[in-house]
Amino acid sequence: MRNMSDDHTRVQEFFTARAADWDRRFPDDGPAYAAAVADLGLREGDRVLDAGCGTGRALTPLRAAVGPSGVVLGVDLTPAMLQAAVRAGRDRDGQLLLADVAGLPLRSESLDAVFGAGLIAHLPHPAEDLRHLTRVVRPGGVLALFHPIGRAALAARQGRQITPDDLRAEHNLRPLLAGSGWRMTSYVDEDDRFLAVAVREG
Ligand SMILES: C[S@@+](CC[C@H](N)C(=O)[O-])C[C@H]1O[C@@H](n2cnc3c(N)ncnc32)[C@H](O)[C@@H]1O
């Protein structure tokens, strides 16, 4: 079995190879990110984390949602992805941090929301890792797991079939979130959007 650092190395190698081209591969996703962020109900002054922020595609809509008085933090494990975020100027919208989402150097309950796009499939221990995110979000705060295309469209793009054990299937995700301190409040899996929203239990 792999240990945590093997998993992290594998993730870093995978995304380092893709970082320079990441935004060019998916040039039309911007509106989908903006729409997903709009659905979170963020307010002026909120503190929000983009977990696994990559090249920072969500940082601009997150900043727009929380305004200049809010806090936007983008965390990623892969330096090359964060470097691409800086080259794209997205560090203007949020503070970037090289870290594992399961080991965030943040105070408990210091955030109002976490946005994670394309993240959960890359987590080595999803239940444990989601529980770490629970720690840093206040009770009643929100977690959004997003992807700009749905599960079936993504599987087709990757040339694979969806299997019943798919982590993001509603029947798997709901209990996974519940076991990690999150109550799922909405779930959408359509061709042009995957968005599961959960609330941090008290
Ligand atoms: C599919 S990419 C999505 C990037 C970005 N959220 C987007 O939507 O364009 C997944 C990102 O998660 C990061 N990642 C994976 N596991 C992580 C972890 N445990 N902690 C922090 N970042 C992680 C990867 O380095 C990668 O940048």
Ligand as a Chemical Component Dictionary entry (heavy atoms), coordinates in Angstrom:
data_LIG
# 
_chem_comp.id                   LIG 
_chem_comp.type                 NON-POLYMER 
_chem_comp.pdbx_formal_charge   0 
_chem_comp.three_letter_code    LIG 
# 
loop_
_chem_comp_atom.comp_id 
_chem_comp_atom.atom_id 
_chem_comp_atom.alt_atom_id 
_chem_comp_atom.type_symbol 
_chem_comp_atom.charge 
_chem_comp_atom.model_Cartn_x 
_chem_comp_atom.model_Cartn_y 
_chem_comp_atom.model_Cartn_z 
_chem_comp_atom.pdbx_ordinal 
LIG C1  C1  C 0  -7.892  18.448 -11.241 1  
LIG S1  S1  S 1  -6.831  19.660 -10.528 2  
LIG C2  C2  C 0  -7.979  20.980 -10.312 3  
LIG C3  C3  C 0  -7.317  22.311 -10.141 4  
LIG C4  C4  C 0  -8.295  23.490 -9.971  5  
LIG N1  N1  N 0  -9.099  23.331 -8.795  6  
LIG C5  C5  C 0  -9.183  23.635 -11.186 7  
LIG O1  O1  O 0  -10.390 23.395 -11.071 8  
LIG O2  O2  O -1 -8.664  23.980 -12.260 9  
LIG C6  C6  C 0  -6.581  19.066 -8.872  10 
LIG C7  C7  C 0  -5.608  19.901 -8.052  11 
LIG O3  O3  O 0  -5.624  19.429 -6.711  12 
LIG C8  C8  C 0  -4.307  19.442 -6.201  13 
LIG N2  N2  N 0  -4.267  18.492 -5.087  14 
LIG C9  C9  C 0  -4.448  17.155 -5.135  15 
LIG N3  N3  N 0  -4.358  16.631 -3.903  16 
LIG C10 C10 C 0  -4.136  17.658 -3.053  17 
LIG C11 C11 C 0  -3.945  17.762 -1.647  18 
LIG N4  N4  N 0  -3.976  16.672 -0.875  19 
LIG N5  N5  N 0  -3.745  18.977 -1.105  20 
LIG C12 C12 C 0  -3.704  20.096 -1.898  21 
LIG N6  N6  N 0  -3.874  20.054 -3.239  22 
LIG C13 C13 C 0  -4.077  18.857 -3.809  23 
LIG C14 C14 C 0  -3.447  19.080 -7.389  24 
LIG O4  O4  O 0  -2.108  19.488 -7.213  25 
LIG C15 C15 C 0  -4.166  19.806 -8.511  26 
LIG O5  O5  O 0  -3.649  21.113 -8.701  27 
# 
loop_
_chem_comp_bond.comp_id 
_chem_comp_bond.atom_id_1 
_chem_comp_bond.atom_id_2 
_chem_comp_bond.value_order 
_chem_comp_bond.pdbx_ordinal 
LIG C1  S1  SING 1  
LIG S1  C2  SING 2  
LIG S1  C6  SING 3  
LIG C2  C3  SING 4  
LIG C3  C4  SING 5  
LIG C4  N1  SING 6  
LIG C4  C5  SING 7  
LIG C5  O1  DOUB 8  
LIG C5  O2  SING 9  
LIG C6  C7  SING 10 
LIG C7  O3  SING 11 
LIG C7  C15 SING 12 
LIG O3  C8  SING 13 
LIG C8  N2  SING 14 
LIG C8  C14 SING 15 
LIG N2  C9  SING 16 
LIG N2  C13 SING 17 
LIG C9  N3  DOUB 18 
LIG N3  C10 SING 19 
LIG C10 C11 SING 20 
LIG C10 C13 DOUB 21 
LIG C11 N4  SING 22 
LIG C11 N5  DOUB 23 
LIG N5  C12 SING 24 
LIG C12 N6  DOUB 25 
LIG N6  C13 SING 26 
LIG C14 O4  SING 27 
LIG C14 C15 SING 28 
LIG C15 O5  SING 29 
# 
